[in-house]
Amino acid sequence: MPVELKKDGDFAVLTLNRPEALNALSFSILGDIGRALDEVAAMKDIRALLVTGAGDKAFCAGADIKELRNRPLIDQKRGAELGQSVFAKLGTLPVASVALVNGYAFGGGSELALACTFRLASPNAIFGLPEIKLGLIPGYGGTQRLPRLVGEGRALEIIMTGRNVKADEAERIGLVNAVVEGDLMQAGRDFAGKFTRYSLPVLEFARRAVQRAGDVTLEEGLRIEADLSTLAYRTADAEEGMAAFEEKRKAEFRDG
Ligand code: CAA
């Protein structure tokens, strides 16, 4: 199967599994990712999603260029809309997602990583939005999500030159949360393990508030924050968290 979804303890693990084409995203694979993300949204007993690519060479080398080339324009617009809507699902999942970038993340592959809540990279990871070299521009969210992470000037430079961004630079400019040596899957579990013990709905309020920060005015963002922090106050988990503080014990959250 070109897209595999499995459960591993507290985690759902989504693997792009087309290593012979460096996990390039055909339209059919995009559809599979969308269906897998719907399944993740319905899973009751997971606390985070890990996204990875099979093989040791690539996380994902982007849209399937051979397929793109043979499509009429109308299909290509639908393709961009499909890629955008599938990757947008990552932002509305009830759990956070961590992209484990193990090699090339080019074009749609970088855009998939950008759509995840967090990104970890192996030291050999190479990011890039090289569409300009094909006479294209990024179409699965890269022009919008990259500047939100690294700033407009850097995003324009990366997109307009199509240059590679190696792991150490990616970490320096905030494109990845960390570069990790060794077993990337274990690093993903450890990274997510730093937040998965907290209340799931409250983690979601935090994600929603921060994710809106790049879209709205400060005034509107502060309103969103006030609304979501009020929702957090109303949870039993907030009651438990504050009681545990006063009683000098560890809080036991129940996701409600
Ligand atoms: N689409 C289709 N096939 C791809 C692919 C892609 N994006 N990337 C790699 N492949 C295929 C290659 O054609 C090759 O297949 P064959 O053996 O059948 O020829 C196989 O994967 C292995 O790739 P290479 O031989 O090229 O491996 P390499 O180590 O020499 O180079 C690479 C690796 C630098 C990543 C190179 O494959 C490459 O530049 N790939 C294209 C990257 C790219 O331009 N991505 C952007 C796509 S457009 C896009 O994503 C638009 C968007 O916004 C959604």
Residues whose N, C-alpha, C, O or C-beta is under 5 A from the ligand:
A	BS01	CAA	E20 A21 L22 A24 A61 G62 A63 D64 I65 K66 Y104 F106 G107 G108 P130 E131 I137 P138 G139 Y140
